Amino acid sequence: MIVLPAIDLLNGQCVRLQEGAEKTAKTYSSDPAAMALKWQEMGSRIIHLVNLDGAFGREQKNVRVIKDLLSAITIPVELGGGIRTFADAENWLNLGVSRVIFGTVAITSPEIVEKSVHELGADKIIVGIDARQNKVAIEGWENQTDKDVFAFADEMKQIGVRRIIYTDVFRDGRLSGPNIDNTVKLATHSKLKVIASGGFARMEDFEALADTQCDFIEGAIVGKALYENKLDLEQLNRLYH
């Protein structure tokens, strides 16, 4: 299990949201590239980058900022937010992103995900499963579907997806601890590589996830707790690598 520090971009700045609501944005840095370099220097193996403007329909808002960030570091970057077409995925990969994250489009147009998996490589494609009470949320978490997360994971596996990010929307940005039970249930059920997200705030959260010894848990994303100095990223990277 590895730790993935998160950088969420809104108007070119590093921010954190609460439950995905744009109006809750709190800015932590105006230099995302410097933040990514800091995380790299603290031993991180990969950066989890989210283009929030893209998720809210402003796909081109942070292109220059993302390019600068990619140039500043040497470790891989996974990118989500506003990736809705095969061309979007291909373009970001050509710009130097290591893997891209499909969210809403995996529900609305799964054929795009399938094409991307088969033509770009399953190792370069992630599907984000964002959930409220085990139902998938889409469009920057603004809309709720009736799609069951377990059934959705099965559908993604059938089209060749190998890796998912599971986020409990109610936990995100609240520093209230992750939904470990549901994360492990989803990983065990789907047998996909699962990256956990939402609510990681204490060392005990990571310990509890690692203690499940679930072979399908690949990593954990942490954001707000790093920005508010509640966790030591160097220590986390020494323990989980």
Backbone torsions as a table, in degrees:
resi	resn	phi	psi	omega
1	MET	NA	129.4	177.7
2	ILE	-113.9	164.0	178.4
3	VAL	-106.1	129.2	-180.0
4	LEU	-112.7	108.1	175.4
5	PRO	-70.1	139.6	-175.5
6	ALA	-101.7	139.4	170.3
7	ILE	-124.3	115.2	178.8
8	ASP	-105.2	124.7	-174.7
9	LEU	-102.7	129.1	173.3
10	LEU	-141.3	119.0	-176.9
11	ASN	54.4	37.3	175.6
12	GLY	78.9	6.9	-177.8
13	GLN	-119.2	158.2	174.6
14	CYS	-83.1	120.5	-178.9
15	VAL	-132.4	170.0	167.1
16	ARG	-130.6	143.0	176.5
17	LEU	-111.0	163.6	174.1
18	GLN	-111.8	120.1	-177.0
19	GLU	54.9	28.0	174.0
20	GLY	78.0	7.2	-176.8
21	ALA	-84.9	122.7	-176.6
22	GLU	-59.3	-35.2	-177.0
23	LYS	-67.7	-13.4	-179.9
24	THR	-92.8	5.1	-173.1
25	ALA	-57.0	132.2	173.9
26	LYS	-122.7	124.9	-175.6
27	THR	-86.9	134.3	-180.0
28	TYR	-116.2	-21.1	179.8
29	SER	-160.8	145.7	175.4
30	SER	-101.4	8.4	-178.3
31	ASP	-132.0	81.2	-177.6
32	PRO	-59.8	-35.2	-179.9
33	ALA	-63.7	-42.1	178.2
34	ALA	-65.1	-36.5	178.3
35	MET	-65.3	-43.5	178.6
36	ALA	-62.3	-40.8	178.7
37	LEU	-64.3	-39.0	176.6
38	LYS	-60.2	-46.1	179.7
39	TRP	-63.7	-39.3	177.6
40	GLN	-62.0	-44.7	-178.4
41	GLU	-67.2	-19.1	177.8
42	MET	-90.9	9.3	171.7
43	GLY	99.4	8.0	-179.5
44	SER	-68.5	147.3	-177.9
45	ARG	-100.3	-18.3	179.5
46	ILE	-159.5	146.7	178.4
47	ILE	-105.6	135.7	174.0
48	HIS	-98.9	111.2	-173.5
49	LEU	-113.8	132.3	179.5
50	VAL	-124.9	123.4	175.5
51	ASN	-88.8	89.5	-176.1
52	LEU	-63.2	-36.0	176.9
53	ASP	-59.4	-39.4	176.8
54	GLY	-62.4	-42.7	179.1
55	ALA	-61.9	-30.2	-179.6
56	PHE	-95.0	13.7	173.2
57	GLY	95.0	10.2	179.5
58	ARG	-114.5	68.2	-167.8
59	GLU	-57.9	-36.4	-173.2
60	GLN	-90.8	1.5	-170.7
61	LYS	-59.8	-41.1	-171.2
62	ASN	-113.7	20.9	-175.6
63	VAL	-58.3	-49.0	-179.1
64	ARG	-64.0	-40.6	179.4
65	VAL	-62.0	-42.3	-180.0
66	ILE	-67.3	-41.0	177.0
67	LYS	-59.8	-43.5	179.3
68	ASP	-63.2	-40.1	179.3
69	LEU	-64.2	-44.6	179.7
70	LEU	-61.8	-33.8	-179.8
71	SER	-74.4	-22.8	-173.6
72	ALA	-82.6	-20.2	-174.1
73	ILE	-127.3	166.9	-179.9
74	THR	-114.7	-11.7	179.3
75	ILE	-82.5	160.2	-178.5
76	PRO	-65.5	155.0	176.1
77	VAL	-128.7	130.2	169.8
78	GLU	-103.9	138.4	-171.8
79	LEU	-126.2	133.4	172.4
80	GLY	-131.6	167.0	178.6
81	GLY	108.5	103.4	175.7
82	GLY	79.1	12.4	178.1
83	ILE	-89.3	103.9	-169.5
84	ARG	-124.2	-5.6	180.0
85	THR	-135.2	164.3	174.0
86	PHE	-59.3	-41.4	-179.9
87	ALA	-62.7	-38.8	176.8
88	ASP	-57.8	-48.9	-178.5
89	ALA	-62.1	-47.4	-178.8
90	GLU	-62.2	-42.1	-179.1
91	ASN	-63.1	-44.7	-179.7
92	TRP	-65.8	-39.8	177.2
93	LEU	-64.2	-38.8	177.9
94	ASN	-67.0	-25.7	178.5
95	LEU	-81.3	-9.6	175.9
96	GLY	119.2	-2.3	172.8
97	VAL	-67.4	140.4	-176.1
98	SER	-83.1	-34.5	175.9
99	ARG	-154.6	149.5	-175.8
100	VAL	-114.8	153.3	-175.5
101	ILE	-115.0	120.2	173.0
102	PHE	-93.2	136.1	176.9
103	GLY	-117.9	-94.4	-176.5
104	THR	-53.7	-42.7	-174.8
105	VAL	-64.1	-24.5	178.3
106	ALA	-65.4	-26.1	175.6
107	ILE	-85.8	-47.7	-171.8
108	THR	-80.9	-32.5	-176.9
109	SER	-143.7	67.6	-176.3
110	PRO	-60.0	-20.2	178.0
111	GLU	-63.7	-26.9	177.0
112	ILE	-68.9	-41.7	177.0
113	VAL	-63.9	-44.3	-179.6
114	GLU	-60.7	-45.1	178.1
115	LYS	-61.4	-42.0	-178.9
116	SER	-65.2	-42.3	178.3
117	VAL	-59.3	-46.8	-173.4
118	HIS	-78.0	-30.3	-177.0
119	GLU	-97.6	-27.2	-178.3
120	LEU	-104.2	-21.7	179.1
121	GLY	110.8	132.5	-177.7
122	ALA	-62.7	-27.2	-179.8
123	ASP	-72.2	-12.6	-178.1
124	LYS	-102.5	-1.2	-174.6
125	ILE	-120.2	130.1	174.7
126	ILE	-124.1	144.8	171.0
127	VAL	-110.9	127.1	176.4
128	GLY	-88.8	124.3	176.3
129	ILE	-110.5	106.1	-179.2
130	ASP	-104.1	126.9	-168.6
131	ALA	-129.8	142.2	164.7
132	ARG	-121.5	119.1	179.4
133	GLN	49.9	46.3	175.6
134	ASN	66.5	17.0	172.0
135	LYS	-115.8	142.9	-174.5
136	VAL	-75.0	132.0	173.8
137	ALA	-103.4	143.7	-176.6
138	ILE	-132.9	176.4	175.3
139	GLU	55.2	59.7	-179.7
140	GLY	65.1	27.1	179.7
141	TRP	70.1	8.2	-177.5
142	GLU	-76.7	-25.3	-178.2
143	ASN	-121.4	142.7	-178.1
144	GLN	-106.4	134.8	175.7
145	THR	-105.0	174.7	174.8
146	ASP	-98.7	9.1	-176.0
147	LYS	-76.3	123.3	177.7
148	ASP	-70.8	135.1	-175.1
149	VAL	-64.9	-33.1	-179.1
150	PHE	-71.4	-42.6	177.2
151	ALA	-65.2	-38.3	179.5
152	PHE	-64.9	-42.7	177.4
153	ALA	-60.8	-40.0	177.6
154	ASP	-61.4	-42.6	179.9
155	GLU	-63.4	-40.6	179.7
156	MET	-66.7	-39.1	177.8
157	LYS	-62.6	-38.1	-178.5
158	GLN	-64.8	-26.9	179.7
159	ILE	-96.0	8.2	172.3
160	GLY	106.1	-1.0	178.2
161	VAL	-66.7	138.1	-179.3
162	ARG	-115.3	-17.0	-173.7
163	ARG	-137.5	136.7	176.8
164	ILE	-131.4	156.4	169.0
165	ILE	-111.4	124.3	-179.1
166	TYR	-108.3	123.0	179.9
167	THR	-124.1	127.0	169.8
168	ASP	-87.3	108.0	-173.6
169	VAL	-57.9	-35.8	-178.4
170	PHE	-64.8	-22.9	-177.2
171	ARG	-91.2	-22.4	-169.6
172	ASP	-66.1	129.7	176.3
173	GLY	75.3	5.8	-177.4
174	ARG	-104.4	-7.7	-179.1
175	LEU	56.0	32.8	-174.2
176	SER	-101.5	3.9	-178.6
177	GLY	96.4	146.0	-178.3
178	PRO	-77.6	163.3	174.9
179	ASN	-88.6	82.0	-174.3
180	ILE	-67.9	-40.8	-178.4
181	ASP	-57.6	-50.1	-178.3
182	ASN	-68.7	-34.6	178.1
183	THR	-61.4	-47.3	-179.5
184	VAL	-68.9	-39.0	177.3
185	LYS	-59.9	-43.2	-179.6
186	LEU	-67.0	-42.6	179.6
187	ALA	-64.1	-44.7	-179.0
188	THR	-66.4	-39.5	-179.9
189	HIS	-67.2	-48.5	-172.7
190	SER	-84.2	-28.0	-173.9
191	LYS	59.0	28.3	171.1
192	LEU	-93.2	158.4	171.5
193	LYS	-69.2	126.5	-175.1
194	VAL	-119.6	129.8	170.8
195	ILE	-105.6	123.6	-177.0
196	ALA	-85.7	145.8	-178.6
197	SER	-150.3	149.3	174.4
198	GLY	104.3	104.0	170.4
199	GLY	96.0	-1.1	-179.7
200	PHE	-64.5	121.0	-173.0
201	ALA	-139.1	-19.0	-175.3
202	ARG	-135.4	158.5	175.7
203	MET	-56.8	-35.3	-178.4
204	GLU	-61.5	-28.9	178.8
205	ASP	-64.4	-43.4	179.3
206	PHE	-70.2	-39.3	178.9
207	GLU	-62.1	-42.1	-178.7
208	ALA	-64.7	-39.9	178.6
209	LEU	-67.6	-43.2	179.2
210	ALA	-65.0	-35.7	-177.9
211	ASP	-67.2	-17.2	177.5
212	THR	-68.5	-21.2	-180.0
213	GLN	53.1	34.5	177.5
214	CYS	-79.2	119.4	-175.2
215	ASP	-64.5	-18.3	-174.9
216	PHE	-94.8	-5.4	176.4
217	ILE	-80.6	114.9	-175.1
218	GLU	-95.4	-31.0	-176.8
219	GLY	-172.5	179.9	179.6
220	ALA	-140.7	134.9	179.8
221	ILE	-95.4	135.9	177.6
222	VAL	-134.4	138.4	-177.7
223	GLY	-131.9	-81.9	-171.9
224	LYS	-54.8	-39.3	-178.3
225	ALA	-63.0	-29.4	175.6
226	LEU	-72.7	-45.5	-176.9
227	TYR	-65.9	-27.1	-179.8
228	GLU	-101.5	15.0	172.5
229	ASN	58.3	36.1	176.6
230	LYS	-92.7	-12.1	179.7
231	LEU	-135.9	149.7	177.6
232	ASP	-99.9	106.8	-175.7
233	LEU	-65.2	-37.0	178.1
234	GLU	-60.7	-43.0	178.6
235	GLN	-64.3	-43.5	179.0
236	LEU	-60.6	-42.2	-178.5
237	ASN	-69.6	-27.3	175.1
238	ARG	-72.0	-37.4	-176.1
239	LEU	-80.6	-34.7	-174.6
240	TYR	-125.2	107.6	-175.0
241	HIS	-152.4	NA	NA
